[in-house]
Amino acid sequence: MSTGEPGDGPKELADTQAIVKLTTVNPKIDGSRLGIVGYSFGAWMALDSSLRSNSIKSLVSIACCLLYTSDAADERSSVDLGG
């Protein structure tokens, strides 16, 4: 888990994945209808998290960096952000 200080992604990604996991087991949340939204660095985390989880059904990625790579993208999907 992150400490709240900006980093380069791994701890923030772990935070995002932990939230996704918590929402899928919360009985007050319909875990079959999860969406994720991210802006800038958060858009990167949203993209990477959606590739790593079958629980995320919709994604909004705003102003994401153009260079995006993920080891999760290899088998699940390809990501083309143009450019």
ABEGO torsion letter per residue (X at the ends): XBAGBBBAGAAAAAAAAAAAAAAAABAABBAAABBBBBBEAAAAAAAAAAAABAABABBBBBGBBABBBBAAAAAABBBBAEX
